């Protein structure tokens, strides 16, 4: 993919939100390369800090503890220089994190339908919330619970049936419209 011509100086961080399996991490890495910003994945940052996998954190300390650490990580990342941040699936549901993102960042909801997510997550082993008998039912419930909050994002990108390069193109086009950036200026 050729480097984008968006000028992205003195702009806020971009936070990718959405349900697990939607592609926040892989799209976030590509987007960070495309617009030359650092990339952070909140789940990876928590794992590094605690030296445990997400599954182990949930098992040993519980979801509430994980969400507390997530808040601390988010605050530190948002207060750094402009970057691309891939959030955990439940991050934007937390009202305090959501307020911080809405105030200080641009939020992009990567949205996928249930069928896309089931296919992407069918072999996933490191998803504590899906560590149950009926993954499809849990995923369906999570989508229903979270979509109202996700819909508060600044930008929505539907990813069903799109390869990563098309998702990046849609994001860049949406950012240009959202930020009204001069396309002729280089990053």
Protein Blocks (a to p, Z undefined) as FASTA:
>chain_A
ZZdfbdcehiacdddeddehilmmmmmmmmmmmnopacddfklmmmmmnopafklmmmmn
ojmlmmmmmmmmmmmmmmmccddddddfklmmpmklmmmmmmmmccddddddfklmmmmm
mmpcblfklmcfblmlmmmmmmmmmmmmmmmpmbdcdfehpafklmmmmmmmmmmmmnop
afkbcZZ
